[in-house]
Amino acid sequence: NTRLLFNISHMTVIRTAQQAKTVRFLHVAFDTTGDSFLAGDHHGNIYVFDISRNRFRLVQKTGQACTALAFSLRRTTEFLVALADYTIKCFDKDTKQLVSWMRGHEGAVSSISVHSSGRYAISTSSDTAQLWDLDSFQRKRKLNIRQSVGIQRVFFLPLSNTILSCFSDDSIFAWESDTLFCKYQLPVPDCGPKISYKAFAVTRDGKSLAAGGRSNLLHLWCLESKQLVRVIQMPTQVRTVRQLEFLPDSFDGGASQTLGVLSQDGVMRFINIHTCKLLFHMGSHDDAITTVAVSPNGRHVVAIMDNGSINVYSVQSLTQELNKPPPSRVAVVSGGEADQELSNLKVKVRSEVVQRPAKSSGRRTQVKTLRPPAGSTAEDKENELPAGLNKKRLVALLKAFGEYPAKYRMFVWRSLLCLPENHAAYSSLTDKGLHSAYLTLHDKYPIKSHKLQRGLQRVLSALAHWAAIFGEVEYLPLIAFPFVKLFQNNPMLCFEVVATVIVNWCQHWFEYFPNPPLNILSMAENVLAHHDKELLQHLVDCGITSQLYVWPLLETLFSEVLTRDEWLRLFDSIFSNHPSFLLMACVAYITCCREPLLLCSQKQDFEYFFHHRNNLDVGAMIKEAYRLMGNTPADLHPRTMLSDFTPLTKGQYPVFNHYPEFIVEYQSREREKIRLQEMEYLRERQEVSALRADFVRRQAEEEAYYAQQELLQKAEEQRRNILAQEEEKLTQQRAKLGAMKRELKVKELQLLDATRRRFLSHQQDLRATQIQGLDQEISRKMDLRERETAAAVQDLEVRQMELEAQRRRFEQVTNTLYLWSFNFLSPHMQALEESLADACQLGLESDWQREVAERLQQVDTEQERKRERLAELHRQTLAEEERLADTMIDVAGKKVRETSVFVNTSIYTLYWLVCVQLTEFMSFSVAIKIFSLDRGRTQLDSSERELLKDIRELRQKLAARAREGSSASSQSVQTLSSVSQ
């Protein structure tokens, strides 16, 4: 949620979160047109505000706080954000996309400077500065420095390629951006106070540089001549310059004349750098400004306020006051004299009527100091205080309420004491370091808080460097400690308050140094004698002097006997009155405590009473002090012997010499002598300690050496024993290992034997399976042969039946022929019978021979096939023998011969058995066949056998006869043929 509040001259932007909690804005940056600006809050949200359209929108959520912004890139929609994790990111405000991510810094990036072309950017942290190319988002250069010299700021000069680097030692260098060649260095001013540059601003034409820091002085440099042309002294309210910004003008040609100066009080004052006049201001003490950004066109100024909101100011509305007529009176800023060597350059900024910035004419403007009107009286001048306060009114307010408001007490005190706030002078004192008298302050005055201890040590050292006596005064820490506790966050103010108190309220304290101020104590005792003689007489009777009842109150400034609130109320009155009021307060404290004092009689009781808190009404004591101030006679009043209040001078602190210098110098010399003697003693003691330490070290080393040798000897013996034990263990392990190897060898042999047996068993089973298969094949063949024999027998039976039928027909024919031949051919009967019988025998024999030949041919073919199969089996057996031999050679190793002989023997035996079985099988099969044939023949009918026998015999006879007489046979055949015809 973002709220906009409009005022006459500005607009306020407030960012709120849940529960209406304000989220602080951290940084702002304008674009190149000056009509829009970016703003980043503490939650990491980035907003873009369009002033011309009076609208805003959220463009990015980074999730972490930003440390720097840049919105003047060449691509107008892109912007750079430096985040708390030391990285730099580039986003696009329209697409809300991440364009690039740049890493490389090891600390928080404090500023981002973009070149006028928008192509390059310089990011600066406390230890390094880096040059980036925004086209490729790559780092081109990196500037590293020593840790002792920090970087304040590195930035581009407008409309040039020059980089300006500013360091914490006030040195400023100019570099060429392309080659990083050092072009020049601005001379560091040798004279005058050191400013410690913190803020820088350059005009648009790049010719003038303004620098400021821990002072109310501004240095104006001409970059063309490299010379310091002017030192501008701001009003006394300005103690530190936080930021400088030139206000551009459309008609000044880039040579801006208006400079905005943001100081520690949160007010930004715009002055003319030529006339050194205050034109207008923004912010106030209650509405302080943290940082500002000026638009490039000079129309608007955006300020981040101390409460986290954003104020957008219109420069035109602010400068309307320039046209008003001047008032009748002019308030002149008071201050000390300028440094002599810079007197021709230094001018003061006058807080008079605002005027329109005049155009630069090229010559220096003479500034005149206007005197106040003659009508003012000396009393008015005495009562007038800085910041517009009036001392008479403050005293009246104090008497009415008894104290100043706690909220404004420090402000009132600073006004009453007229503190000059000489930053440069105080810096010159602190630059000298700690004073030798307070190097061991913590030993004598131990403080629990290290911060207060360092603050007290720093203030006392500055006082000792200011005046030599303050390095010898033993009670100075008691005087300074209450103020150190009050102003612990501002050591310069603390120093000036203590110095003012010493100069005014500690007058004549150091005239009797190193003794207490007897003259001051006598004044207090005279006042006490005038107002309470009884009490003084009691103190005298008890042997108590003013050194015991007045001096403890003075040297501690009542800090031991009063509480914090009581002490503040008392010093409200002390700072508001004449320095003699402090003595009157001491007397008032004593008179208000007269009753317990009258009861004391021992010195220890009085010492305890004046060094511890007592039951006392501070209001009554202050009233008594005022009564004593008014009722004490003039001849006894301390006012006549103490001078009036004198503030510290502006610029330089006054010389303090109200003390016996010879005593201080003598004590200083004695102290220095004692210190040197002590240093010599410490050095000698250190040398003796070093010698003793060296002796002890050598003795310890010698003892350690012998102890080490003894330990080494024992360790060596122990290691020898361990080595012997290890060797014994190793021997036992080797024996166990040999036994294990033998056992493994036996197991390996057993495994090989088992493998061999399993292999042989497998081979036997395989051969048995093969033999079984052969037996089954033989059985199958036998069955087949039996079936074939049965078929052959059936064929023979059929043939027998056919022969029987032929025989019967033959018998019939024979009978017929016999009868016919007997009847008709009786002479040729015998020859015909023989021819007929021979023919029949030849026919039958030819048929039988043909059938038997076919059967024998089939048997031969089957035997040939069996022989080929046996040969193939023999070849396979030989191949198996070779493979088995190779396997046994690989497995058995040394026993390959025995295993091979055994396997070969087994295989040959098996082969022999197989061959025998095959031979028997073949013989058996032939026998089976022969038996089958014989059995088939036996089963023939006896008549068939007989017929065959007769036919065989007849064939033999016919053959014999055929050989004997073929001719007769032929004739018989022819005759038979003819007969048959």
NORJO-V933154 format. One record per run of one state. SS is the DSSP state (@ for helix, = for strand, . for the rest). FROM is the first residue (numbers start at 1). LEN is the number of residues. If there is no record, write none. Layout:
((SS | FROM | LEN) (SS | FROM | LEN))
This chain:
((. | 1 | 1) (= | 2 | 5) (. | 7 | 3) (= | 10 | 7) (. | 17 | 1) (@ | 18 | 3) (. | 21 | 1) (= | 22 | 1) (. | 23 | 2) (= | 25 | 6) (. | 31 | 5) (= | 36 | 6) (. | 42 | 3) (= | 45 | 6) (. | 51 | 4) (= | 55 | 7) (. | 62 | 4) (= | 66 | 5) (. | 71 | 7) (= | 78 | 6) (. | 84 | 4) (= | 88 | 5) (. | 93 | 5) (= | 98 | 5) (. | 103 | 8) (= | 111 | 4) (. | 115 | 5) (= | 120 | 5) (. | 125 | 3) (= | 128 | 6) (. | 134 | 4) (= | 138 | 7) (. | 145 | 6) (= | 151 | 6) (. | 157 | 5) (= | 162 | 6) (. | 168 | 4) (= | 172 | 5) (. | 177 | 5) (= | 182 | 5) (. | 187 | 10) (= | 197 | 6) (. | 203 | 5) (= | 208 | 6) (. | 214 | 3) (= | 217 | 6) (. | 223 | 4) (= | 227 | 7) (. | 234 | 7) (= | 241 | 7) (. | 248 | 10) (= | 258 | 6) (. | 264 | 4) (= | 268 | 5) (. | 273 | 4) (= | 277 | 6) (. | 283 | 6) (= | 289 | 6) (. | 295 | 5) (= | 300 | 6) (. | 306 | 4) (= | 310 | 5) (@ | 315 | 9) (. | 324 | 16) (@ | 340 | 3) (. | 343 | 3) (= | 346 | 3) (. | 349 | 1) (= | 350 | 1) (. | 351 | 27) (@ | 378 | 6) (= | 384 | 1) (. | 385 | 1) (@ | 386 | 3) (. | 389 | 1) (= | 390 | 1) (@ | 391 | 11) (. | 402 | 7) (@ | 409 | 9) (. | 418 | 5) (@ | 423 | 8) (. | 431 | 5) (@ | 436 | 3) (. | 439 | 2) (@ | 441 | 4) (. | 445 | 5) (@ | 450 | 17) (. | 467 | 1) (@ | 468 | 4) (. | 472 | 4) (@ | 476 | 11) (. | 487 | 4) (@ | 491 | 14) (. | 505 | 13) (@ | 518 | 14) (. | 532 | 1) (@ | 533 | 9) (. | 542 | 4) (@ | 546 | 4) (. | 550 | 1) (@ | 551 | 6) (. | 557 | 7) (@ | 564 | 12) (. | 576 | 5) (@ | 581 | 12) (. | 593 | 1) (@ | 594 | 6) (. | 600 | 3) (@ | 603 | 7) (. | 610 | 8) (@ | 618 | 14) (. | 632 | 6) (@ | 638 | 3) (. | 641 | 20) (@ | 661 | 163) (. | 824 | 5) (@ | 829 | 110) (. | 939 | 3) (@ | 942 | 23) (. | 965 | 1) (@ | 966 | 15) (. | 981 | 1))
